[in-house]
Each structure stands twice: as structure tokens, then as C-alpha cells.
Amino acid sequence: MRNLAPSGLHGTTPTPSSRAASVLRDFWLGLDARTRPPTIAAEATAADETLELVTAGVGIALIAEGNTTLYQRPGLVCRPVPDLAPAQLALAWRADDSRDVVHDFIASVEP
């Protein structure tokens, strides 16, 4: 699979809703790696909505590499952008949740 350099992030982009926290929004717009600010083509409130806009030709979007298999659809191409800052995720769960499936999942991601 061919990689894309951050300098190749030109054009219009669907963006997380303006209601999203500014740091999160800036991250998904790739602002720290772009050579010029993106043109905001539309605001999306969910990943599916964002990718529908991309598939319709409205613009480009950054998604988590691990989600590329979940969001495969005809007409959508995904390429790694290895020079972007990595995302750090946290797992949250209800403290009193005693379901086995929750604890199995927690155990599977603990270092």
C-alpha cells in the first residue's frame, strides 16, 4: 500500500463538528502537519457521515488506521500517512461494571 506524505494533505475536507473540542478537531484535521490550512467543506458528526462525504467527492478526511477495514466501501481509498503524530487513546468503563465481556476486553488491551 502506498503511503501519503503529510504535505499531500491538500484540498477540502469534511471535518468533525465545530462543537468538538478544538484540540480534537485540530488533530483530525491534521493541522500540525499541513503546509496550509484546509478548506472546510462540511461538518460531520460521525465517522460514517464523514466517509459518506468523502465517497461523494466532497473532500478528504483522516481516519484512524485501525478503522480502515471497518469503513471499507466502494469508491473509498485509504492510504497511511506515517509522518503524522500518533493518536493516543484511553479506555474508559464504568467502575462498577462486572460483566465478563467488559473485563475480558480490558484484560486484552492492558500492557
PyMOL commands that set and color helices and strands:
alter all, ss='L'
color gray80, all
select helices_A, chain A and resi 6-8+22-29+47-55+65-67+100-109
alter helices_A, ss='H'
color red, helices_A
select strands_A, chain A and resi 12-16+39-44
alter strands_A, ss='S'
color yellow, strands_A
deselect
rebuild
show_as cartoon
